[in-house]
């Protein structure tokens, strides 16, 4: 009986925390945050290296220097 009450309390706690976060929608209206997200995405795409062996070789080169 106590186990069920704890599970229900936990579910209600999770819902009480999650629902206000979903309703905030701050990121949808903030142009500064959108610009920062776009810049971060652009930097991530430019810095992506498709061959992990090249990354390993470069790191080893710097370590041995």
C-alpha positions as CSV (number, residue, x, y, z in Angstrom):
1,X,0.0,0.0,0.0
2,X,2.8,2.4,0.9
3,X,4.6,1.6,-2.3
4,X,1.7,2.7,-4.4
5,X,1.4,6.0,-2.6
6,X,5.1,6.6,-3.1
7,X,4.8,5.9,-6.8
8,X,1.8,8.2,-7.2
9,X,3.5,10.9,-5.2
10,X,6.6,10.6,-7.4
11,X,4.5,10.8,-10.6
12,X,2.7,13.9,-9.3
13,X,6.0,15.5,-8.4
14,X,7.5,14.9,-11.9
15,X,4.3,16.3,-13.4
16,X,4.4,19.4,-11.1
17,X,8.0,20.0,-12.2
18,X,7.7,19.2,-15.9
19,X,4.4,21.1,-16.8
20,X,5.6,24.6,-15.9
21,X,8.8,24.0,-17.8
22,X,6.9,23.1,-20.9
23,X,4.6,26.1,-20.6
24,X,7.5,28.6,-20.2
25,X,8.4,28.8,-24.0
26,X,11.0,31.4,-23.3
27,X,13.2,30.2,-26.1
28,X,10.5,30.7,-28.7
29,X,10.3,34.4,-28.2
30,X,13.8,35.4,-27.3
31,X,15.7,36.5,-30.4
32,X,19.0,36.6,-28.5
33,X,18.7,32.9,-27.5
34,X,17.7,31.9,-31.1
35,X,20.8,33.7,-32.5
36,X,23.0,32.0,-29.9
37,X,21.6,28.6,-30.8
38,X,22.1,29.2,-34.5
39,X,25.7,30.3,-33.9
40,X,26.4,27.3,-31.8
41,X,24.9,25.0,-34.4
42,X,27.0,26.6,-37.1
43,X,30.2,26.3,-35.1
44,X,29.4,22.6,-34.3
45,X,28.9,21.8,-38.0
46,X,32.1,23.6,-39.0
47,X,34.2,21.8,-36.4
48,X,32.8,18.3,-37.2
49,X,35.5,15.9,-38.4
50,X,34.0,12.8,-40.1
51,X,37.1,10.7,-39.7
52,X,38.0,9.9,-36.1
53,X,41.4,8.7,-37.1
54,X,42.4,12.2,-38.1
55,X,41.3,13.5,-34.7
56,X,43.3,10.8,-32.9
57,X,46.4,11.6,-35.1
58,X,46.2,15.3,-34.3
59,X,45.8,14.7,-30.6
60,X,48.7,12.3,-30.5
61,X,50.8,14.8,-32.4
62,X,50.2,17.5,-29.8
63,X,50.8,15.1,-27.0
64,X,54.2,14.0,-28.3
65,X,55.3,17.6,-29.0
